[in-house]
Amino acid sequence: MTDQLIEIPNSASGADGEETAQGTYRLYWYGPGMKKTRNEAYSFAASRGNGHQLADIPNASWRDSAAKYLNGPAWIYSWRGDSYSEGNVVLHPNGSIGTLEDGNQQLPFLISYIQ
């Protein structure tokens, strides 16, 4: 397990970050070895500092870029701002996004940051 954030580049744009109305969007994770429940991941991501949160994946290019790193589902907060009614939202390695019934599963998680 690594204890450092690993930045996930946006492979579609070729840039590390992507300009948004709020600033530069960046996506990170700690790798497949750091696993938490959804609530733990949510709190842990927020505790990383101002601007960090359990990931809101803003578009298909970021979704596809992140999915390449996964070998199973990973917690995210939302897909294009949709939190599925505060559901247990996950990104799968094939790029699909859905929810899990059990938020107590220990899964890797993604963190987004707007700089």
Secondary structure as a PSIPRED ss2 file (coil, helix, strand):
# PSIPRED VFORMAT (PSIPRED V4.0)

   1 M C   1.000  0.000  0.000
   2 T C   1.000  0.000  0.000
   3 D C   1.000  0.000  0.000
   4 Q C   1.000  0.000  0.000
   5 L C   1.000  0.000  0.000
   6 I E   0.000  0.000  1.000
   7 E E   0.000  0.000  1.000
   8 I E   0.000  0.000  1.000
   9 P C   1.000  0.000  0.000
  10 N C   1.000  0.000  0.000
  11 S C   1.000  0.000  0.000
  12 A C   1.000  0.000  0.000
  13 S C   1.000  0.000  0.000
  14 G C   1.000  0.000  0.000
  15 A C   1.000  0.000  0.000
  16 D C   1.000  0.000  0.000
  17 G C   1.000  0.000  0.000
  18 E E   0.000  0.000  1.000
  19 E E   0.000  0.000  1.000
  20 T C   1.000  0.000  0.000
  21 A C   1.000  0.000  0.000
  22 Q C   1.000  0.000  0.000
  23 G C   1.000  0.000  0.000
  24 T E   0.000  0.000  1.000
  25 Y E   0.000  0.000  1.000
  26 R E   0.000  0.000  1.000
  27 L E   0.000  0.000  1.000
  28 Y E   0.000  0.000  1.000
  29 W E   0.000  0.000  1.000
  30 Y C   1.000  0.000  0.000
  31 G C   1.000  0.000  0.000
  32 P C   1.000  0.000  0.000
  33 G C   1.000  0.000  0.000
  34 M C   1.000  0.000  0.000
  35 K C   1.000  0.000  0.000
  36 K E   0.000  0.000  1.000
  37 T C   1.000  0.000  0.000
  38 R H   0.000  1.000  0.000
  39 N H   0.000  1.000  0.000
  40 E H   0.000  1.000  0.000
  41 A H   0.000  1.000  0.000
  42 Y H   0.000  1.000  0.000
  43 S H   0.000  1.000  0.000
  44 F H   0.000  1.000  0.000
  45 A H   0.000  1.000  0.000
  46 A H   0.000  1.000  0.000
  47 S C   1.000  0.000  0.000
  48 R C   1.000  0.000  0.000
  49 G C   1.000  0.000  0.000
  50 N C   1.000  0.000  0.000
  51 G C   1.000  0.000  0.000
  52 H E   0.000  0.000  1.000
  53 Q E   0.000  0.000  1.000
  54 L E   0.000  0.000  1.000
  55 A C   1.000  0.000  0.000
  56 D E   0.000  0.000  1.000
  57 I E   0.000  0.000  1.000
  58 P C   1.000  0.000  0.000
  59 N C   1.000  0.000  0.000
  60 A H   0.000  1.000  0.000
  61 S H   0.000  1.000  0.000
  62 W H   0.000  1.000  0.000
  63 R H   0.000  1.000  0.000
  64 D H   0.000  1.000  0.000
  65 S H   0.000  1.000  0.000
  66 A H   0.000  1.000  0.000
  67 A H   0.000  1.000  0.000
  68 K C   1.000  0.000  0.000
  69 Y C   1.000  0.000  0.000
  70 L C   1.000  0.000  0.000
  71 N C   1.000  0.000  0.000
  72 G C   1.000  0.000  0.000
  73 P C   1.000  0.000  0.000
  74 A E   0.000  0.000  1.000
  75 W E   0.000  0.000  1.000
  76 I C   1.000  0.000  0.000
  77 Y C   1.000  0.000  0.000
  78 S E   0.000  0.000  1.000
  79 W E   0.000  0.000  1.000
  80 R C   1.000  0.000  0.000
  81 G C   1.000  0.000  0.000
  82 D E   0.000  0.000  1.000
  83 S C   1.000  0.000  0.000
  84 Y C   1.000  0.000  0.000
  85 S C   1.000  0.000  0.000
  86 E C   1.000  0.000  0.000
  87 G C   1.000  0.000  0.000
  88 N C   1.000  0.000  0.000
  89 V E   0.000  0.000  1.000
  90 V E   0.000  0.000  1.000
  91 L E   0.000  0.000  1.000
  92 H C   1.000  0.000  0.000
  93 P C   1.000  0.000  0.000
  94 N C   1.000  0.000  0.000
  95 G C   1.000  0.000  0.000
  96 S C   1.000  0.000  0.000
  97 I E   0.000  0.000  1.000
  98 G E   0.000  0.000  1.000
  99 T E   0.000  0.000  1.000
 100 L C   1.000  0.000  0.000
 101 E C   1.000  0.000  0.000
 102 D C   1.000  0.000  0.000
 103 G C   1.000  0.000  0.000
 104 N C   1.000  0.000  0.000
 105 Q C   1.000  0.000  0.000
 106 Q C   1.000  0.000  0.000
 107 L E   0.000  0.000  1.000
 108 P C   1.000  0.000  0.000
 109 F E   0.000  0.000  1.000
 110 L E   0.000  0.000  1.000
 111 I E   0.000  0.000  1.000
 112 S E   0.000  0.000  1.000
 113 Y E   0.000  0.000  1.000
 114 I E   0.000  0.000  1.000
 115 Q C   1.000  0.000  0.000
